Amino acid sequence: MSRLAIITGASAGIGAATARRLHADGWRVINLSRRPCPVNGVESLETDLAEAPSPSLVETLRAACADSERVAVVHNAGLLASDSAQGITTAQLHAALQINVVAPAALNATLIDALPAGSAIVFIGSTLGDKAVGGALSYATSKHAVHGLMRATCQDLAGTGVHTAVVAPGFTDTEMLRDHVGGDSDILDAIASGVTFGRLIEPEEIAATIAFCIDNAVINGAVIHANLGQIER
């Protein structure tokens, strides 16, 4: 029997770093995304999280769970868009909620009864799950919802031996963040200046935090802020 990690969005950034970390630690890792994971040895199943899980995907994942002594489900895939209260459309809000909230809930619903005791469900939240900045309305709204989804899931799993957590990264040096700011190094430097360490977080640091949460059931129903300490202004 092996340990199985199912990670959404492990094609880049935090997801890829987590896949690399868990694979190196001896886990069988399955990536669910539209693009393959770049880590050798990681299995990739092409999936569009904007749609409900297909029956064939669910069957494959449940079979993998049945062959595993422990399972870690890491809901990492996320959608970060530039939008605001002054002009957001319902389509933009629906898209963010689908990827960031509905897809994790739907995947959980298909897998939870197949997870053995000792398994973990880790959601990737955000520092914007507790506060907000301008120009990221749909993202901040959906990440607030992710924190609630995790807490509600924790309550529903009482007695199963499966624990849940949110790892809430601060500003992490990922493709998603760089795309969001248009690759502008001045903006990235300004963001880093708001961190007590004066730098962006590395994806590998978040991956290590995720691995810790997976292995420690005492972190159940908890939000772990992994942000290097943000300077309050």
C-alpha positions in Angstrom: 0.0 0.0 0.0 1.3 3.4 -1.0 0.7 7.0 0.0 -1.2 8.9 -2.6 -1.3 12.7 -3.2 -3.9 14.2 -5.6 -3.0 17.7 -6.4 -5.0 20.1 -8.6 -3.0 22.6 -10.7 0.4 21.0 -10.3 1.6 22.2 -13.7 3.4 25.2 -12.2 4.1 27.3 -9.2 3.0 26.0 -5.7 1.4 23.0 -7.2 4.5 21.8 -9.0 6.7 22.5 -6.0 4.3 20.5 -3.8 4.3 17.6 -6.3 8.1 17.7 -6.4 8.3 17.7 -2.6 5.8 14.8 -2.0 7.2 12.7 -4.8 10.7 13.1 -3.3 9.2 12.0 0.0 7.9 8.8 -1.6 4.3 9.6 -2.4 2.6 8.6 -5.5 1.5 11.9 -7.0 -1.4 12.5 -9.4 -1.8 16.0 -11.0 -5.2 17.2 -12.1 -4.9 20.1 -14.6 -5.1 21.1 -18.2 -1.3 21.0 -18.5 1.0 18.2 -17.4 3.2 18.5 -14.3 6.9 19.1 -15.2 8.1 16.8 -12.4 9.4 13.4 -13.5 7.5 10.5 -12.0 4.3 12.5 -11.4 1.2 11.2 -13.2 -0.9 13.9 -14.9 -4.6 13.5 -15.7 -5.9 16.2 -18.1 -8.8 17.8 -16.4 -10.7 21.1 -16.9 -11.7 22.2 -13.4 -14.3 24.5 -14.9 -16.4 21.4 -15.4 -17.7 18.7 -13.1 -15.3 15.7 -12.6 -16.0 13.1 -15.3 -17.2 9.6 -14.3 -13.9 8.1 -15.7 -11.8 10.5 -13.7 -13.7 9.8 -10.5 -13.4 6.0 -11.1 -9.6 6.3 -11.7 -9.1 8.4 -8.5 -11.2 6.2 -6.3 -9.4 3.1 -7.5 -6.1 4.9 -6.7 -7.4 5.7 -3.2 -8.4 2.1 -2.6 -4.8 1.1 -3.2 -3.4 3.6 -0.8 -2.9 3.6 3.0 -3.1 7.4 3.2 -4.4 10.0 0.7 -3.6 13.7 0.6 -5.9 15.8 -1.5 -4.3 19.2 -2.2 -6.7 21.8 -3.7 -4.1 24.1 -5.2 -5.6 25.2 -8.6 -6.7 28.8 -8.5 -7.9 31.6 -10.7 -6.5 35.2 -10.1 -8.1 37.9 -12.2 -7.9 41.7 -12.3 -11.4 42.9 -11.5 -13.1 45.4 -9.1 -16.4 46.3 -7.6 -16.8 49.1 -10.2 -17.0 46.7 -13.1 -17.0 43.1 -12.3 -19.3 40.9 -14.3 -21.3 37.9 -13.1 -19.3 35.8 -15.5 -16.0 36.9 -13.9 -17.3 36.1 -10.4 -18.7 32.8 -11.5 -15.4 31.8 -13.1 -13.4 32.5 -9.9 -15.9 30.8 -7.7 -16.0 27.7 -9.9 -12.2 27.1 -9.9 -11.4 28.3 -6.4 -14.5 27.0 -4.5 -16.9 24.8 -6.4 -14.3 22.5 -8.0 -12.7 21.6 -4.7 -16.1 21.0 -3.1 -17.2 18.8 -6.1 -13.9 16.8 -6.0 -14.2 16.2 -2.3 -17.8 15.0 -2.7 -16.6 12.3 -5.1 -13.7 11.1 -3.0 -14.3 11.6 0.7 -15.9 8.2 1.3 -12.9 6.6 -0.4 -10.3 8.3 1.9 -8.8 6.0 4.6 -8.3 7.3 8.1 -5.1 9.2 8.4 -5.8 11.1 5.1 -5.7 14.9 4.7 -7.5 17.5 2.6 -5.5 20.7 2.3 -6.9 23.8 0.6 -4.6 26.5 -0.7 -6.1 29.8 0.5 -4.5 33.2 0.5 -3.6 36.1 2.7 -6.5 37.6 0.7 -8.8 35.1 2.4 -8.8 37.3 5.5 -8.3 40.8 4.0 -8.4 42.4 0.5 -6.5 44.6 -1.9 -7.9 46.7 -4.7 -8.3 45.1 -8.1 -8.8 41.5 -7.1 -12.4 41.3 -6.0 -13.3 37.8 -7.4 -10.1 36.3 -6.0 -10.4 37.8 -2.5 -14.1 36.8 -2.4 -13.4 33.3 -3.5 -10.5 32.8 -1.1 -12.6 34.0 1.8 -15.0 31.3 0.7 -12.2 28.7 0.6 -11.5 29.3 4.3 -15.2 28.7 5.1 -15.3 25.6 2.9 -12.4 24.1 4.8 -13.9 24.8 8.2 -17.3 23.3 7.1 -15.6 20.3 5.7 -13.7 19.8 9.0 -17.0 19.6 10.8 -18.6 17.2 8.4 -15.6 14.9 8.6 -15.7 14.6 12.4 -15.0 11.0 13.4 -13.6 9.9 10.0 -9.9 10.3 10.9 -9.5 12.7 7.9 -8.2 16.1 8.8 -8.4 19.4 6.9 -6.4 22.6 6.8 -5.9 25.8 4.8 -2.4 26.9 3.9 -2.7 30.6 3.2 0.3 31.9 1.3 1.3 35.5 1.1 2.8 36.9 -2.0 4.6 33.9 -3.6 7.0 34.1 -6.6 4.8 32.2 -9.1 3.8 32.4 -12.7 0.3 33.4 -11.6 1.6 36.4 -9.6 4.0 37.5 -12.3 1.2 37.3 -14.9 -1.1 39.2 -12.7 1.3 42.2 -12.5 2.3 41.9 -16.1 5.8 40.9 -15.2 6.5 44.4 -13.9 9.6 44.1 -11.7 8.9 47.4 -10.0 5.5 46.1 -8.9 7.1 42.9 -7.6 9.7 45.0 -5.7 6.9 47.1 -4.2 5.1 43.9 -3.1 8.2 42.5 -1.5 8.8 45.8 0.4 5.5 45.0 2.2 7.0 41.8 3.7 9.1 41.8 6.9 11.7 39.7 5.1 11.8 42.1 2.1 11.3 39.3 -0.4 8.7 37.2 -2.1 8.0 33.7 -0.8 9.4 30.7 -2.7 7.0 28.0 -3.9 9.1 25.4 -2.1 8.5 27.1 1.2 4.8 26.7 0.8 5.2 23.1 -0.4 7.1 22.4 2.9 4.2 23.9 4.9 1.7 21.8 3.0 3.7 18.7 3.6 3.8 19.5 7.3 0.0 20.0 7.4 -0.6 16.7 5.7 1.5 14.8 8.2 0.1 16.4 11.4 -3.6 15.7 12.1 -3.4 18.2 15.1 -3.7 20.9 12.4 -7.4 20.2 11.8 -9.8 22.9 10.8 -6.9 25.4 11.0 -5.8 28.2 8.7 -2.0 28.3 8.5 -0.7 31.7 7.4 2.5 31.3 5.4 3.3 34.9 4.5 6.8 35.7 5.9 5.1 38.4 8.0 3.3 41.2 6.3 3.9 44.8 7.2 0.7 46.5 8.3 0.3 50.0 7.0 
